[in-house]
Amino acid sequence: MNEILEVGGLTFAVHRSSRRKTLGLTVDRGGELVIHAPEDSPEQELTQWTRTKLLWIHRKLAIKEELAPRACEPEYVTGESFSYLGRSHRLKLVTQQRQPLLYDGRRFYLRCDAREEAGRHFRNWFIAVGKEWIVTRAELIAPKIGARPARVAVRDLGFRWGSCGWNHVIYFNWKVLQLPIRLADYVLAHEMSHLIVPNHQPEFWRVLERAVPDWKDRQTQLRKQAAELHWCGAEMVQ
């Protein structure tokens, strides 16, 4: 089970080792931020040290974003489709409205002067509306898993669908909210199964299969759909 640390609005996985003597930081292939630490390093020390590295981290993330494939980047033009819980909704650019981005249940409305920051507005919208839905779904799935998370959080996790923390806090990527409910449930069940088995040993897959008997089919569909969704792509991992 991963230890999670939040610093400067970013989410880090903490990997501890008894053989490690110094602190280190990596930005992995999927954009996940990893702190490598000695086994007995206090959390406060990790937080303070990581704060000194934030400028370097943001530079690394910016470089990765520059090099990332742009096939799934939207254009933010009227008529473009955006997925919410597996259903497509058209975007309409408008000249006047109170908020930069609005959703009326049928379509999205983006204010023209907010188009330059449209990606951020969509991300913030999904995070704002997503937690309540994900918490509700997690409650429905929990009896099938046999475990409940201590807390559920929705974050930007780069190219990771989700992450299960050492303190039973589960983090889900806001991009999950684009998926059909059937596939979103698979992502939730996968991460919640880590509450029982922290890694991907055979027992983990048995726990997952009891909750989602057709998980292999859903996993295959998830990989295919990720390549077609905005802000995702084939790089998405779990």
Sequence and secondary structure as in RCSB ss.txt:
>XXXX:A:sequence
MNEILEVGGLTFAVHRSSRRKTLGLTVDRGGELVIHAPEDSPEQELTQWTRTKLLWIHRKLAIKEELAPRACEPE
YVTGESFSYLGRSHRLKLVTQQRQPLLYDGRRFYLRCDAREEAGRHFRNWFIAVGKEWIVTRAELIAPKIGARPA
RVAVRDLGFRWGSCGWNHVIYFNWKVLQLPIRLADYVLAHEMSHLIVPNHQPEFWRVLERAVPDWKDRQTQLRKQ
AAELHWCGAEMVQ
>XXXX:A:secstr
 BEEEEETTEEEEEEEETT  S EEEE TTS EEEEEETT  HHHHHHHHHTTHHHHHHHHHHHHHHS  TT   
  TT EEEETTEEEEEEEES  SSSEEE SS EEEEGGGGGGHHHHHHHHHHHHHHHHHHHHHHHHHHHHT   S
EEEEE  TTBSEEEBTTSEEEEEGGGGGS HHHHHHHHHHHHHTTT SS SHHHHHHHHHH TTHHHHHHHHHHH
HTTSTT  TT B 
